[in-house]
Amino acid sequence: MPNATRRERQVGARDISDRDYRRLIELLIARRRAAGLTQNDLTYGLKKNQAGISKLERCQRRLDVIDLVRYCDAIGADPLDIMREWLGRG
């Protein structure tokens, strides 16, 4: 974020390290592994290379809603089921 203000950079960093966000990512990783898939297996469905997927899973890059849906599709999971489980309503 070269043109972002200091405050914007701080907010973005805090969002990615947020406990709830990390829990969502951990849930996605667990589902990927349960499906027997590697990060490399997801490259086609997510239109990202393995390094990009690794950054998502290490919370170094923010997961947007489009990526969430694509990630779920790539691992054979329903995004709504993932969200319900993440919210504790599953």
C-alpha positions as CSV (number, residue, x, y, z in Angstrom):
1,M,0.0,0.0,0.0
2,P,2.5,2.6,-1.0
3,N,-0.1,5.4,-1.3
4,A,-2.1,4.4,1.8
5,T,-2.0,6.5,4.9
6,R,-0.3,5.2,8.0
7,R,-3.7,4.6,9.5
8,E,-4.9,2.6,6.5
9,R,-1.9,0.4,6.7
10,Q,-2.4,-0.2,10.4
11,V,-6.1,-1.1,10.0
12,G,-5.3,-3.5,7.1
13,A,-2.6,-5.3,9.2
14,R,-4.9,-5.6,12.2
15,D,-7.7,-7.0,10.1
16,I,-5.5,-9.8,8.7
17,S,-4.2,-10.7,12.2
18,D,-7.7,-10.6,13.7
19,R,-8.5,-13.8,15.6
20,D,-11.8,-14.4,13.8
21,Y,-10.2,-14.0,10.4
22,R,-7.4,-16.4,11.4
23,R,-10.1,-18.9,12.6
24,L,-11.8,-18.7,9.1
25,I,-8.5,-19.4,7.4
26,E,-7.8,-22.3,9.7
27,L,-11.2,-23.7,8.9
28,L,-10.5,-23.4,5.2
29,I,-7.1,-25.1,5.6
30,A,-8.7,-27.9,7.6
31,R,-11.4,-28.5,5.0
32,R,-8.7,-28.4,2.2
33,R,-6.7,-31.0,4.0
34,A,-9.8,-33.2,4.8
35,A,-10.5,-33.2,1.1
36,G,-7.0,-34.5,0.5
37,L,-5.9,-31.5,-1.5
38,T,-2.6,-29.5,-1.5
39,Q,-2.1,-25.8,-2.1
40,N,-0.9,-26.8,-5.5
41,D,-4.1,-28.6,-6.3
42,L,-6.0,-25.3,-5.8
43,T,-4.0,-23.2,-8.3
44,Y,-6.3,-23.7,-11.2
45,G,-9.6,-23.1,-9.4
46,L,-8.2,-20.0,-7.6
47,K,-6.3,-18.6,-10.6
48,K,-3.3,-18.1,-8.3
49,N,0.0,-19.7,-8.0
50,Q,1.0,-21.8,-5.0
51,A,2.8,-18.9,-3.5
52,G,-0.3,-16.8,-3.6
53,I,-2.4,-19.5,-1.9
54,S,0.3,-19.9,0.7
55,K,0.1,-16.2,1.4
56,L,-3.7,-16.5,1.9
57,E,-3.3,-19.4,4.2
58,R,-0.5,-17.6,6.2
59,C,-2.7,-14.5,6.5
60,Q,-0.2,-12.4,4.6
61,R,-2.9,-11.6,2.0
62,R,-6.5,-10.7,2.6
63,L,-9.1,-13.2,1.4
64,D,-12.0,-11.4,-0.3
65,V,-15.4,-12.8,-0.9
66,I,-14.7,-13.8,-4.5
67,D,-11.6,-15.7,-3.4
68,L,-13.6,-17.3,-0.5
69,V,-16.2,-18.7,-3.0
70,R,-13.5,-19.9,-5.4
71,Y,-11.5,-21.5,-2.5
72,C,-14.6,-23.3,-1.4
73,D,-15.5,-24.4,-4.9
74,A,-11.9,-25.7,-5.3
75,I,-12.1,-27.8,-2.2
76,G,-15.6,-29.0,-2.9
77,A,-17.2,-27.1,0.0
78,D,-20.3,-25.0,0.1
79,P,-19.3,-21.4,1.0
80,L,-22.5,-21.0,3.1
81,D,-21.7,-24.1,5.1
82,I,-18.2,-22.7,5.7
83,M,-19.7,-19.4,6.9
84,R,-22.2,-21.1,9.2
85,E,-19.5,-23.2,10.7
86,W,-17.3,-20.2,11.1
87,L,-20.1,-18.3,12.8
88,G,-20.8,-21.2,15.1
89,R,-24.2,-21.9,13.5
90,G,-23.3,-25.0,11.6
